[in-house]
Amino acid sequence: MDLTKVVQSSSVNTFKNNDAWVGTKIILASHSAGLNIETFPINLGHKPDLLSVQFKSPNGGSPFGSSQPANQWFRIGAVYPTSADYLPYYMSFYINGNNVVLVARAFQQNTGSADDPNITFGYRIVDYSVF
Amino acid sequence: MDLSKVSFISSLNYLKRSQFCSSGSNPPPINHNLGYIPFYEVYADFSNNGIIWAGEWINEWTDSSNTGQTQGFVAQSWTSTSTLTISTQGTAYWLVYLDYGDK
């Protein structure tokens, strides 16, 4: 089975990488009970065709059971705070016009005595177009 | 020579499928040794029934007991500049792409 056809079919057979956006963002502390979402728009300057979006957590962990180490680049997963007392942030993204909006989401069941600490996570966006 | 007339110019940055593309259960770490973080895809046939999911099996959470829930499967993966690691139930499918231009 040729899985390259799952990614995207095209009349031409390759993609060109136009540019890369690599950096860090800070998930700010202080959350309330319930759903907490923080967004981080990255302006690409144009509407993307095909993207690679990856995240890097300064701390290890996975909400799905594996022992993912720290500082690895992942597509599906969470950014972990240093202390297990705080919630992991599930990471995702969406595209809005020329922007890739990175999304960090945590569901806090109750407000603790102390706010979550700030967490700096890495992002890596590569923009491809049909070549 | 007007290279813009050439349909494929290797001096430009482009994406090409690498030899690190395969499938299997409980795959060992894949040592691509590319020296950069590659574009990669990971899919999974969670139930080995021929249905390949794009990393996550989105389903309705169901009570597995009166004390908990069962979450849909997720094919976990992460990469460094040298190694792609996959952790999933069922059969994993992975594709690592060569990103010429080293962006």
gemmi code that builds the backbone of each chain (N, CA, C; Angstrom):
import gemmi

chains = {
    "A": [
        ("MET", (0.850, -1.195, 0.000), (0.000, 0.000, 0.000), (0.886, 1.246, 0.000)),
        ("ASP", (0.610, 2.168, -0.885), (1.414, 3.371, -1.003), (0.778, 4.475, -0.167)),
        ("LEU", (1.319, 4.695, 1.024), (0.721, 5.666, 1.945), (1.000, 7.104, 1.544)),
        ("THR", (1.902, 7.316, 0.611), (2.127, 8.704, 0.190), (0.873, 9.266, -0.448)),
        ("LYS", (0.006, 8.402, -0.937), (-1.235, 8.871, -1.545), (-2.226, 9.347, -0.480)),
        ("VAL", (-1.998, 8.913, 0.746), (-2.883, 9.346, 1.825), (-2.601, 10.798, 2.193)),
        ("VAL", (-1.355, 11.179, 2.124), (-0.965, 12.514, 2.556), (-1.610, 13.563, 1.662)),
        ("GLN", (-1.370, 13.451, 0.397), (-1.966, 14.401, -0.532), (-1.692, 13.913, -1.941)),
        ("SER", (-2.702, 13.873, -2.738), (-2.489, 13.484, -4.120), (-2.211, 14.736, -4.940)),
        ("SER", (-1.408, 14.581, -5.940), (-1.025, 15.727, -6.745), (-0.645, 15.250, -8.135)),
        ("SER", (-0.832, 16.113, -9.075), (-0.437, 15.757, -10.428), (1.063, 15.838, -10.613)),
        ("VAL", (1.730, 16.493, -9.685), (3.180, 16.495, -9.693), (3.668, 15.762, -8.459)),
        ("ASN", (4.926, 15.421, -8.444), (5.339, 14.395, -7.497), (6.201, 14.881, -6.348)),
        ("THR", (6.257, 16.156, -6.100), (7.048, 16.572, -4.956), (6.577, 17.934, -4.459)),
        ("PHE", (7.106, 18.297, -3.318), (6.791, 19.587, -2.711), (8.073, 20.368, -2.485)),
        ("LYS", (7.928, 21.643, -2.510), (9.047, 22.523, -2.222), (8.852, 23.124, -0.834)),
        ("ASN", (9.922, 23.158, -0.048), (9.793, 23.810, 1.253), (10.136, 25.287, 1.096)),
        ("ASN", (9.170, 26.108, 1.389), (9.320, 27.538, 1.174), (10.041, 28.238, 2.305)),
        ("ASP", (9.633, 27.910, 3.519), (10.217, 28.605, 4.648), (9.948, 27.812, 5.924)),
        ("ALA", (10.640, 28.187, 6.967), (10.454, 27.538, 8.260), (10.338, 28.593, 9.345)),
        ("TRP", (9.486, 28.323, 10.292), (9.327, 29.189, 11.452), (9.611, 28.333, 12.675)),
        ("VAL", (10.690, 28.624, 13.338), (11.097, 27.846, 14.505), (11.286, 28.810, 15.663)),
        ("GLY", (10.703, 28.501, 16.785), (10.844, 29.395, 17.928), (10.226, 28.819, 19.167)),
        ("THR", (10.004, 29.681, 20.132), (9.374, 29.262, 21.380), (8.238, 30.230, 21.725)),
        ("LYS", (7.295, 29.722, 22.460), (6.204, 30.520, 23.002), (6.018, 30.143, 24.464)),
        ("ILE", (5.361, 31.021, 25.189), (5.183, 30.793, 26.619), (3.700, 30.631, 26.929)),
        ("ILE", (3.367, 29.487, 27.512), (2.015, 29.286, 28.026), (1.966, 29.954, 29.394)),
        ("LEU", (1.123, 30.957, 29.509), (1.112, 31.760, 30.720), (0.381, 31.065, 31.867)),
        ("ALA", (0.781, 31.422, 33.044), (0.192, 30.830, 34.238), (-1.203, 31.393, 34.483)),
        ("SER", (-1.791, 30.968, 35.551), (-3.080, 31.451, 36.034), (-4.232, 30.954, 35.175)),
        ("HIS", (-4.866, 29.912, 35.646), (-6.005, 29.357, 34.933), (-7.172, 29.175, 35.883)),
        ("SER", (-8.323, 29.115, 35.281), (-9.527, 28.910, 36.069), (-10.029, 27.492, 35.863)),
        ("ALA", (-10.974, 27.115, 36.689), (-11.542, 25.783, 36.555), (-12.242, 25.665, 35.206)),
        ("GLY", (-12.182, 24.471, 34.666), (-12.810, 24.245, 33.377), (-11.808, 24.258, 32.245)),
        ("LEU", (-12.306, 24.536, 31.063), (-11.455, 24.474, 29.878), (-10.613, 25.733, 29.742)),
        ("ASN", (-9.326, 25.548, 29.575), (-8.402, 26.667, 29.385), (-7.692, 26.512, 28.044)),
        ("ILE", (-7.802, 27.517, 27.221), (-7.183, 27.479, 25.899), (-6.335, 28.725, 25.707)),
        ("GLU", (-5.121, 28.509, 25.273), (-4.262, 29.626, 24.884), (-3.889, 29.451, 23.426)),
        ("THR", (-3.901, 30.553, 22.689), (-3.602, 30.486, 21.267), (-2.395, 31.360, 20.937)),
        ("PHE", (-1.670, 30.935, 19.920), (-0.437, 31.624, 19.528), (-0.401, 31.725, 18.007)),
        ("PRO", (-0.869, 32.818, 17.439), (-0.857, 32.949, 15.985), (0.548, 33.200, 15.436)),
        ("ILE", (0.871, 32.514, 14.371), (2.140, 32.707, 13.663), (1.782, 33.120, 12.236)),
        ("ASN", (2.178, 34.307, 11.843), (1.826, 34.812, 10.512), (2.837, 34.309, 9.486)),
        ("LEU", (2.344, 33.543, 8.516), (3.219, 33.003, 7.479), (3.364, 33.970, 6.300)),
        ("GLY", (2.477, 34.942, 6.223), (2.533, 35.890, 5.113), (1.785, 35.442, 3.883)),
        ("HIS", (1.288, 34.231, 3.900), (0.491, 33.712, 2.781), (-0.273, 32.488, 3.274)),
        ("LYS", (-1.243, 32.058, 2.475), (-1.997, 30.866, 2.841), (-1.175, 29.623, 2.522)),
        ("PRO", (-1.000, 28.743, 3.482), (-0.140, 27.578, 3.255), (-0.831, 26.511, 2.404)),
        ("ASP", (0.010, 25.706, 1.791), (-0.466, 24.607, 0.969), (-0.354, 23.276, 1.718)),
        ("LEU", (0.821, 23.032, 2.265), (1.061, 21.823, 3.059), (1.996, 22.214, 4.189)),
        ("LEU", (1.649, 21.806, 5.398), (2.434, 22.219, 6.556), (2.946, 21.027, 7.352)),
        ("SER", (4.095, 21.211, 7.924), (4.566, 20.325, 8.976), (4.618, 21.164, 10.245)),
        ("VAL", (3.842, 20.788, 11.239), (3.807, 21.516, 12.511), (4.181, 20.551, 13.628)),
        ("GLN", (5.224, 20.884, 14.338), (5.675, 20.032, 15.433), (5.908, 20.892, 16.675)),
        ("PHE", (5.801, 20.215, 17.821), (5.971, 20.886, 19.105), (7.074, 20.197, 19.899)),
        ("LYS", (7.619, 20.952, 20.843), (8.649, 20.378, 21.722), (8.345, 20.772, 23.153)),
        ("SER", (8.281, 19.776, 24.010), (8.010, 20.025, 25.421), (9.312, 20.037, 26.202)),
        ("PRO", (9.472, 21.005, 27.104), (10.711, 21.032, 27.899), (10.791, 19.888, 28.901)),
        ("ASN", (9.651, 19.247, 29.128), (9.625, 18.137, 30.073), (9.002, 16.919, 29.411)),
        ("GLY", (9.393, 15.747, 29.877), (8.874, 14.520, 29.300), (7.473, 14.226, 29.781)),
        ("GLY", (6.847, 13.254, 29.118), (5.514, 12.834, 29.511), (4.610, 12.693, 28.318)),
        ("SER", (3.530, 11.958, 28.499), (2.549, 11.796, 27.436), (1.194, 11.558, 28.060)),
        ("PRO", (0.157, 12.172, 27.518), (-1.182, 11.913, 28.048), (-1.731, 10.578, 27.581)),
        ("PHE", (-0.981, 9.872, 26.750), (-1.495, 8.642, 26.164), (-0.745, 7.396, 26.632)),
        ("GLY", (0.110, 7.542, 27.607), (0.667, 6.356, 28.230), (2.122, 6.051, 27.945)),
        ("SER", (2.697, 6.620, 26.907), (4.086, 6.283, 26.616), (5.022, 7.140, 27.460)),
        ("SER", (6.280, 6.753, 27.487), (7.273, 7.497, 28.260), (8.052, 8.407, 27.321)),
        ("GLN", (7.382, 9.387, 26.771), (8.041, 10.302, 25.847), (9.051, 11.152, 26.607)),
        ("PRO", (10.287, 11.178, 26.169), (11.296, 11.973, 26.875), (11.148, 13.465, 26.595)),
        ("ALA", (11.872, 14.251, 27.336), (11.836, 15.705, 27.159), (12.543, 16.121, 25.885)),
        ("ASN", (12.149, 17.282, 25.385), (12.839, 17.935, 24.261), (12.843, 17.106, 22.983)),
        ("GLN", (11.805, 16.319, 22.783), (11.617, 15.619, 21.521), (10.519, 16.339, 20.743)),
        ("TRP", (10.569, 16.276, 19.431), (9.585, 16.959, 18.598), (8.454, 16.003, 18.275)),
        ("PHE", (7.228, 16.435, 18.544), (6.071, 15.568, 18.331), (4.976, 16.317, 17.593)),
        ("ARG", (4.047, 15.564, 17.040), (2.909, 16.149, 16.343), (1.640, 15.994, 17.172)),
        ("ILE", (1.495, 14.850, 17.820), (0.341, 14.599, 18.665), (0.853, 14.374, 20.079)),
        ("GLY", (0.435, 15.214, 21.013), (0.923, 15.050, 22.362), (0.664, 16.289, 23.192)),
        ("ALA", (1.436, 16.433, 24.233), (1.179, 17.510, 25.180), (2.488, 18.101, 25.670)),
        ("VAL", (2.399, 19.366, 26.069), (3.505, 20.045, 26.729), (3.301, 19.885, 28.230)),
        ("TYR", (4.342, 19.394, 28.890), (4.213, 19.077, 30.304), (4.892, 20.109, 31.195)),
        ("PRO", (4.231, 20.478, 32.266), (4.901, 21.309, 33.268), (5.892, 20.468, 34.053)),
        ("THR", (6.750, 21.127, 34.781), (7.785, 20.404, 35.524), (7.188, 19.550, 36.632)),
        ("SER", (6.185, 20.071, 37.284), (5.595, 19.352, 38.403), (4.377, 18.563, 37.952)),
        ("ALA", (4.255, 17.367, 38.469), (3.085, 16.538, 38.163), (1.823, 17.109, 38.792)),
        ("ASP", (1.975, 18.111, 39.623), (0.806, 18.727, 40.247), (0.032, 19.587, 39.259)),
        ("TYR", (0.653, 19.882, 38.114), (0.002, 20.753, 37.150), (-0.377, 19.963, 35.903)),
        ("LEU", (-1.264, 20.550, 35.145), (-1.861, 19.825, 34.027), (-1.010, 19.906, 32.770)),
        ("PRO", (-1.009, 18.824, 31.989), (-0.360, 18.911, 30.681), (-1.237, 19.706, 29.715)),
        ("TYR", (-0.586, 20.296, 28.735), (-1.312, 21.052, 27.714), (-1.322, 20.269, 26.412)),
        ("TYR", (-2.494, 19.862, 25.992), (-2.627, 19.186, 24.707), (-2.393, 20.226, 23.611)),
        ("MET", (-1.592, 19.859, 22.630), (-1.201, 20.809, 21.595), (-1.870, 20.475, 20.269)),
        ("SER", (-2.254, 21.514, 19.576), (-2.842, 21.360, 18.261), (-2.635, 22.664, 17.491)),
        ("PHE", (-3.211, 22.747, 16.309), (-3.118, 23.993, 15.548), (-4.249, 24.047, 14.540)),
        ("TYR", (-4.545, 25.249, 14.091), (-5.453, 25.416, 12.970), (-4.939, 26.540, 12.089)),
        ("ILE", (-5.498, 26.619, 10.901), (-5.075, 27.638, 9.941), (-6.190, 28.652, 9.796)),
        ("ASN", (-5.843, 29.911, 9.907), (-6.811, 31.001, 9.759), (-6.207, 32.045, 8.817)),
        ("GLY", (-6.574, 31.959, 7.556), (-6.001, 32.870, 6.579), (-4.512, 32.634, 6.427)),
        ("ASN", (-3.737, 33.665, 6.682), (-2.286, 33.540, 6.566), (-1.637, 33.063, 7.862)),
        ("ASN", (-2.451, 32.828, 8.869), (-1.912, 32.471, 10.167), (-2.050, 30.987, 10.469)),
        ("VAL", (-0.995, 30.450, 11.060), (-1.099, 29.168, 11.743), (-1.286, 29.500, 13.215)),
        ("VAL", (-2.367, 29.032, 13.783), (-2.644, 29.337, 15.180), (-2.357, 28.093, 16.018)),
        ("LEU", (-1.311, 28.181, 16.813), (-0.981, 27.088, 17.720), (-1.935, 27.157, 18.913)),
        ("VAL", (-2.368, 25.990, 19.374), (-3.361, 25.948, 20.440), (-2.863, 25.033, 21.557)),
        ("ALA", (-2.900, 25.564, 22.776), (-2.593, 24.769, 23.964), (-3.868, 24.679, 24.790)),
        ("ARG", (-4.229, 23.461, 25.158), (-5.508, 23.272, 25.834), (-5.336, 22.377, 27.057)),
        ("ALA", (-5.901, 22.834, 28.152), (-5.899, 22.025, 29.368), (-7.273, 22.129, 30.022)),
        ("PHE", (-7.671, 21.059, 30.632), (-8.942, 21.075, 31.360), (-8.636, 20.941, 32.838)),
        ("GLN", (-8.906, 22.005, 33.544), (-8.609, 22.026, 34.973), (-9.884, 21.750, 35.752)),
        ("GLN", (-9.832, 20.711, 36.551), (-11.046, 20.295, 37.247), (-11.367, 21.179, 38.441)),
        ("ASN", (-10.351, 21.721, 39.021), (-10.609, 22.639, 40.125), (-9.439, 23.595, 40.244)),
        ("THR", (-9.671, 24.698, 40.872), (-8.599, 25.674, 41.036), (-7.747, 25.295, 42.234)),
        ("GLY", (-6.486, 25.165, 41.998), (-5.579, 24.790, 43.064), (-5.188, 25.986, 43.907)),
        ("SER", (-4.369, 25.718, 44.871), (-3.932, 26.793, 45.741), (-2.896, 27.674, 45.059)),
        ("ALA", (-2.248, 27.128, 44.032), (-1.237, 27.910, 43.319), (-1.509, 27.824, 41.822)),
        ("ASP", (-1.198, 28.898, 41.132), (-1.370, 28.896, 39.686), (-0.360, 27.978, 39.026)),
        ("ASP", (-0.713, 27.550, 37.824), (0.249, 26.801, 37.029), (1.454, 27.690, 36.748)),
        ("PRO", (2.617, 27.115, 36.622), (3.785, 27.927, 36.234), (3.771, 28.202, 34.734)),
        ("ASN", (4.462, 29.252, 34.332), (4.657, 29.481, 32.903), (5.456, 28.319, 32.309)),
        ("ILE", (5.122, 27.960, 31.084), (5.852, 26.881, 30.406), (6.267, 27.380, 29.032)),
        ("THR", (7.525, 27.233, 28.730), (8.027, 27.595, 27.401), (8.102, 26.341, 26.539)),
        ("PHE", (7.417, 26.373, 25.415), (7.456, 25.216, 24.518), (8.029, 25.641, 23.165)),
        ("GLY", (8.521, 24.662, 22.442), (9.080, 24.929, 21.120), (8.080, 24.609, 20.029)),
        ("TYR", (8.151, 25.346, 18.944), (7.329, 25.023, 17.779), (8.199, 25.060, 16.536)),
        ("ARG", (7.799, 24.290, 15.576), (8.544, 24.217, 14.326), (7.526, 24.048, 13.200)),
        ("ILE", (7.432, 25.049, 12.355), (6.476, 25.039, 11.243), (7.271, 25.109, 9.944)),
        ("VAL", (7.025, 24.182, 9.062), (7.634, 24.239, 7.734), (6.510, 24.284, 6.720)),
        ("ASP", (6.640, 25.215, 5.813), (5.600, 25.474, 4.817), (6.044, 24.914, 3.457)),
        ("TYR", (5.198, 24.073, 2.894), (5.513, 23.450, 1.608), (4.467, 23.854, 0.580)),
        ("SER", (4.873, 23.852, -0.663), (3.921, 24.049, -1.743), (4.259, 23.089, -2.872)),
        ("VAL", (3.302, 22.871, -3.732), (3.522, 21.954, -4.843), (4.621, 22.497, -5.734)),
        ("PHE", (5.532, 21.634, -6.061), (6.686, 22.046, -6.845), (6.445, 21.712, -8.317)),
    ],
    "B": [
        ("MET", (21.855, 28.895, -19.205), (20.705, 27.983, -19.191), (19.631, 28.544, -18.270)),
        ("ASP", (18.434, 28.578, -18.771), (17.319, 29.089, -17.965), (16.730, 27.939, -17.154)),
        ("LEU", (17.146, 27.867, -15.874), (16.712, 26.734, -15.043), (15.227, 26.768, -14.728)),
        ("SER", (14.605, 27.921, -14.906), (13.171, 27.982, -14.617), (12.379, 27.118, -15.593)),
        ("LYS", (13.000, 26.773, -16.719), (12.314, 25.929, -17.702), (12.471, 24.444, -17.387)),
        ("VAL", (13.344, 24.152, -16.447), (13.543, 22.753, -16.076), (12.437, 22.346, -15.107)),
        ("SER", (11.833, 21.225, -15.322), (10.689, 20.840, -14.509), (11.101, 20.415, -13.104)),
        ("PHE", (12.323, 19.974, -12.935), (12.763, 19.547, -11.616), (14.181, 20.048, -11.403)),
        ("ILE", (14.352, 20.906, -10.409), (15.661, 21.499, -10.150), (16.109, 21.057, -8.765)),
        ("SER", (17.125, 20.259, -8.694), (17.519, 19.713, -7.398), (18.205, 20.741, -6.517)),
        ("SER", (18.602, 21.872, -7.079), (19.229, 22.881, -6.237), (18.217, 23.606, -5.364)),
        ("LEU", (16.944, 23.475, -5.696), (15.908, 24.063, -4.860), (15.583, 23.124, -3.709)),
        ("ASN", (15.061, 23.710, -2.661), (14.639, 22.891, -1.537), (13.406, 22.094, -1.937)),
        ("TYR", (13.397, 20.848, -1.647), (12.225, 20.063, -1.977), (12.089, 18.887, -1.014)),
        ("LEU", (10.944, 18.289, -1.066), (10.587, 17.215, -0.147), (10.547, 15.911, -0.924)),
        ("LYS", (11.220, 14.928, -0.393), (11.249, 13.647, -1.081), (11.127, 12.529, -0.054)),
        ("ARG", (10.395, 11.526, -0.417), (10.233, 10.385, 0.466), (11.578, 9.679, 0.653)),
        ("SER", (11.859, 9.320, 1.891), (13.140, 8.677, 2.191), (12.978, 7.169, 2.181)),
        ("GLN", (14.074, 6.501, 2.457), (14.015, 5.034, 2.559), (13.482, 4.589, 3.907)),
        ("PHE", (13.258, 5.552, 4.818), (12.795, 5.195, 6.159), (11.269, 5.184, 6.196)),
        ("CYS", (10.693, 4.325, 5.407), (9.251, 4.207, 5.318), (8.915, 2.731, 5.389)),
        ("SER", (8.114, 2.357, 6.387), (7.818, 0.946, 6.530), (6.637, 0.785, 7.476)),
        ("SER", (6.404, -0.432, 7.901), (5.313, -0.691, 8.836), (5.683, -1.870, 9.710)),
        ("GLY", (4.986, -1.999, 10.831), (5.232, -3.117, 11.719), (4.672, -2.860, 13.097)),
        ("SER", (4.620, -3.910, 13.868), (4.154, -3.807, 15.250), (5.340, -3.563, 16.173)),
        ("ASN", (5.139, -2.721, 17.140), (6.185, -2.393, 18.111), (7.528, -2.098, 17.437)),
        ("PRO", (7.551, -1.149, 16.529), (8.799, -0.900, 15.809), (9.872, -0.361, 16.736)),
        ("PRO", (11.116, -0.780, 16.526), (12.217, -0.199, 17.299), (12.447, 1.231, 16.846)),
        ("PRO", (13.202, 2.029, 17.588), (13.510, 3.389, 17.138), (14.112, 3.374, 15.733)),
        ("ILE", (13.645, 4.294, 14.924), (14.078, 4.352, 13.524), (15.205, 5.379, 13.423)),
        ("ASN", (16.374, 4.925, 13.146), (17.558, 5.789, 13.122), (17.728, 6.403, 11.730)),
        ("HIS", (17.077, 7.543, 11.524), (17.187, 8.184, 10.216), (18.504, 8.960, 10.091)),
        ("ASN", (19.023, 9.461, 11.217), (20.321, 10.163, 11.235), (20.414, 11.280, 10.197)),
        ("LEU", (19.329, 12.030, 10.036), (19.311, 13.079, 9.021), (20.027, 14.348, 9.468)),
        ("GLY", (20.147, 14.532, 10.767), (20.813, 15.738, 11.245), (19.885, 16.933, 11.365)),
        ("TYR", (18.624, 16.746, 11.062), (17.618, 17.796, 11.236), (16.288, 17.134, 11.585)),
        ("ILE", (15.331, 17.943, 12.013), (14.021, 17.408, 12.360), (13.238, 17.204, 11.063)),
        ("PRO", (12.906, 15.995, 10.732), (12.289, 15.755, 9.425), (10.774, 15.910, 9.448)),
        ("PHE", (10.227, 16.112, 8.281), (8.785, 15.962, 8.066), (8.517, 14.460, 8.102)),
        ("TYR", (7.591, 14.047, 8.937), (7.282, 12.625, 8.969), (5.791, 12.439, 9.202)),
        ("GLU", (5.322, 11.268, 8.846), (3.927, 10.897, 9.055), (3.901, 9.554, 9.777)),
        ("VAL", (2.971, 9.406, 10.707), (2.766, 8.128, 11.388), (1.287, 7.817, 11.397)),
        ("TYR", (0.946, 6.652, 10.930), (-0.434, 6.178, 10.937), (-0.477, 4.855, 11.683)),
        ("ALA", (-1.662, 4.378, 11.972), (-1.741, 3.110, 12.691), (-3.031, 2.359, 12.360)),
        ("ASP", (-2.864, 1.065, 12.214), (-3.993, 0.139, 12.118), (-4.164, -0.433, 13.523)),
        ("PHE", (-4.942, 0.258, 14.318), (-4.994, -0.052, 15.752), (-5.513, -1.454, 16.043)),
        ("SER", (-6.450, -1.905, 15.250), (-7.089, -3.192, 15.522), (-6.647, -4.277, 14.557)),
        ("ASN", (-5.670, -3.959, 13.717), (-5.201, -4.907, 12.699), (-6.360, -5.467, 11.874)),
        ("ASN", (-7.216, -4.565, 11.474), (-8.373, -4.964, 10.662), (-8.360, -4.282, 9.292)),
        ("GLY", (-7.214, -3.729, 8.927), (-7.096, -3.113, 7.609), (-7.514, -1.662, 7.555)),
        ("ILE", (-7.940, -1.110, 8.680), (-8.334, 0.298, 8.722), (-7.193, 1.099, 9.345)),
        ("ILE", (-6.638, 2.001, 8.554), (-5.481, 2.770, 8.999), (-5.929, 4.171, 9.388)),
        ("TRP", (-5.640, 4.513, 10.624), (-6.041, 5.817, 11.145), (-4.882, 6.788, 11.081)),
        ("ALA", (-5.225, 8.056, 10.920), (-4.203, 9.100, 10.812), (-3.743, 9.539, 12.197)),
        ("GLY", (-3.216, 8.611, 12.942), (-2.617, 8.941, 14.233), (-3.552, 8.825, 15.420)),
        ("GLU", (-4.811, 9.194, 15.228), (-5.750, 9.151, 16.342), (-7.033, 8.447, 15.929)),
        ("TRP", (-7.526, 7.618, 16.813), (-8.831, 6.995, 16.616), (-9.838, 7.818, 17.408)),
        ("ILE", (-10.540, 8.671, 16.713), (-11.522, 9.518, 17.372), (-12.814, 8.729, 17.529)),
        ("ASN", (-13.190, 8.522, 18.736), (-14.417, 7.770, 18.971), (-15.109, 8.319, 20.212)),
        ("GLU", (-16.256, 7.818, 20.454), (-16.978, 8.217, 21.649), (-16.384, 7.481, 22.839)),
        ("TRP", (-16.040, 8.242, 23.842), (-15.491, 7.586, 25.027), (-16.572, 6.712, 25.659)),
        ("THR", (-16.166, 5.539, 26.058), (-17.139, 4.618, 26.633), (-16.689, 4.207, 28.026)),
        ("ASP", (-17.631, 3.935, 28.861), (-17.301, 3.459, 30.196), (-16.813, 2.020, 30.110)),
        ("SER", (-15.588, 1.804, 30.560), (-15.084, 0.436, 30.596), (-15.424, -0.236, 31.921)),
        ("SER", (-15.759, 0.576, 32.884), (-16.168, 0.044, 34.175), (-16.891, 1.175, 34.885)),
        ("ASN", (-17.301, 0.924, 36.064), (-17.979, 1.998, 36.779), (-16.998, 2.980, 37.388)),
        ("THR", (-15.719, 2.783, 37.113), (-14.724, 3.689, 37.689), (-13.901, 4.405, 36.637)),
        ("GLY", (-14.107, 4.116, 35.390), (-13.233, 4.752, 34.418), (-13.808, 4.778, 33.031)),
        ("GLN", (-12.994, 5.284, 32.114), (-13.398, 5.401, 30.730), (-12.305, 4.831, 29.843)),
        ("THR", (-12.665, 4.534, 28.627), (-11.696, 4.073, 27.655), (-11.528, 5.143, 26.589)),
        ("GLN", (-10.318, 5.596, 26.420), (-10.028, 6.621, 25.429), (-9.674, 5.956, 24.108)),
        ("GLY", (-9.966, 6.650, 23.014), (-9.570, 6.152, 21.713), (-8.067, 6.034, 21.615)),
        ("PHE", (-7.618, 5.129, 20.748), (-6.180, 4.913, 20.629), (-5.488, 6.112, 19.983)),
        ("VAL", (-4.235, 6.278, 20.321), (-3.411, 7.320, 19.723), (-2.065, 6.708, 19.357)),
        ("ALA", (-1.648, 6.944, 18.140), (-0.300, 6.538, 17.729), (0.659, 7.647, 18.123)),
        ("GLN", (1.447, 7.392, 19.127), (2.385, 8.410, 19.595), (3.707, 8.295, 18.853)),
        ("SER", (4.291, 9.441, 18.616), (5.583, 9.432, 17.933), (6.308, 10.719, 18.272)),
        ("TRP", (7.600, 10.647, 18.225), (8.413, 11.837, 18.440), (9.765, 11.616, 17.771)),
        ("THR", (10.393, 12.726, 17.449), (11.652, 12.599, 16.719), (12.696, 13.572, 17.248)),
        ("SER", (13.929, 13.175, 17.095), (15.074, 14.055, 17.293), (15.738, 14.218, 15.926)),
        ("THR", (16.916, 14.771, 15.895), (17.607, 14.925, 14.610), (18.174, 13.596, 14.109)),
        ("SER", (18.040, 12.552, 14.926), (18.617, 11.267, 14.512), (17.650, 10.097, 14.583)),
        ("THR", (16.621, 10.195, 15.425), (15.801, 9.012, 15.691), (14.325, 9.350, 15.748)),
        ("LEU", (13.521, 8.543, 15.071), (12.063, 8.620, 15.179), (11.594, 7.457, 16.043)),
        ("THR", (10.820, 7.774, 17.068), (10.317, 6.761, 17.976), (8.802, 6.696, 17.858)),
        ("ILE", (8.265, 5.483, 17.803), (6.821, 5.290, 17.657), (6.336, 4.375, 18.765)),
        ("SER", (5.230, 4.736, 19.360), (4.612, 3.898, 20.384), (3.126, 3.834, 20.100)),
        ("THR", (2.647, 2.672, 19.714), (1.233, 2.557, 19.401), (0.773, 1.112, 19.519)),
        ("GLN", (-0.504, 0.988, 19.641), (-1.118, -0.335, 19.590), (-1.350, -0.704, 18.134)),
        ("GLY", (-1.319, -1.993, 17.833), (-1.584, -2.449, 16.477), (-0.368, -2.307, 15.584)),
        ("THR", (-0.631, -2.053, 14.326), (0.444, -1.950, 13.338), (0.684, -0.493, 12.987)),
        ("ALA", (1.920, -0.058, 13.109), (2.289, 1.323, 12.780), (2.772, 1.407, 11.341)),
        ("TYR", (2.443, 2.519, 10.709), (2.973, 2.835, 9.381), (3.683, 4.175, 9.498)),
        ("TRP", (4.871, 4.263, 8.989), (5.583, 5.523, 9.116), (6.289, 5.884, 7.807)),
        ("LEU", (6.397, 7.196, 7.616), (7.078, 7.745, 6.445), (7.926, 8.925, 6.900)),
        ("VAL", (9.190, 8.878, 6.592), (10.087, 9.993, 6.881), (10.506, 10.594, 5.549)),
        ("TYR", (10.422, 11.921, 5.470), (10.734, 12.589, 4.218), (12.077, 13.323, 4.314)),
        ("LEU", (12.768, 13.314, 3.214), (14.014, 14.073, 3.108), (13.643, 15.502, 2.737)),
        ("ASP", (14.079, 16.409, 3.570), (13.736, 17.807, 3.374), (14.963, 18.537, 2.859)),
        ("TYR", (15.209, 18.420, 1.594), (16.413, 19.031, 1.023), (16.365, 20.539, 1.208)),
        ("GLY", (17.443, 21.088, 1.618), (17.483, 22.500, 1.952), (17.631, 22.678, 3.448)),
        ("ASP", (17.352, 21.595, 4.198), (17.624, 21.568, 5.633), (17.005, 22.754, 6.350)),
        ("LYS", (15.718, 22.983, 6.089), (15.015, 24.048, 6.789), (14.703, 23.608, 8.196)),
    ],
}
model = gemmi.Model(1)
for chain_id, residues in chains.items():
    chain = gemmi.Chain(chain_id)
    for i, (resn, *xyz) in enumerate(residues, 1):
        res = gemmi.Residue()
        res.name, res.seqid = resn, gemmi.SeqId(i, " ")
        for name, pos in zip(("N", "CA", "C"), xyz):
            atom = gemmi.Atom()
            atom.name, atom.element = name, gemmi.Element(name[0])
            atom.pos, atom.b_iso = gemmi.Position(*pos), 0.0
            res.add_atom(atom)
        chain.add_residue(res)
    model.add_chain(chain)
structure = gemmi.Structure()
structure.add_model(model)
structure.setup_entities()
